[in-house]
Amino acid sequence: MEELGISVDPKSARYLYTVHGPAYDQPRDVELVCFSAQWKNSPRPLGEISDVQWLHRREQAKFAPAVQVLCCEFLRERESNHSIEGTDTGKPVSAHVKRSAP
């Protein structure tokens, strides 16, 4: 993918999850459509990406808000299934967070 400097094997790509959640630092929601796939090269920041890090899920406070929702819901489902297999339900997860006025 062009902003991470990786090459994705399209034959390995499969849909995992869709989540609606709050946008990072904006008063609107975003939709994340997530896939798993095999890739080549190490991710690195390119284009609009300024930093790439592997973070443990215990560090969710560092994630964008919609990614926090994704991790919470996807990982909960994954743990209940004991594997990634079976999570391709096609059911979107929706989270609507009201922001408090400053």
SULTACOR-V693255 format. One line per field, one symbol per residue. ss: DSSP state (@ for helix, = for strand, . for the rest). phi: phi as a letter, one per 20 degrees, with the letter a starting at -180 (. if undefined). psi: psi as a letter, one per 20 degrees, with the letter a starting at -180 (. if undefined). A space follows every 50 residues. Layout:
ss=???
phi=???
psi=???
This chain:
ss=......==.@@@.=========......========..==.......... ......@@@@@@..@@@@@@@@@@@@@@@@@...........==...... ..
phi=.fecmddeeffefbfdaccdbffflbebecddddcdaebdnegbfblfed bcbedfffdffeefgffffgfgffffffffemafgneeemefdccddeef ff
psi=phiikqopohhipqpgqpqprpqokqlrqrppoqqqqqrqrppqprcipi qpqpqqiikhhiqqghhggggggghggghhijrhpiimijpqpppopppq q.
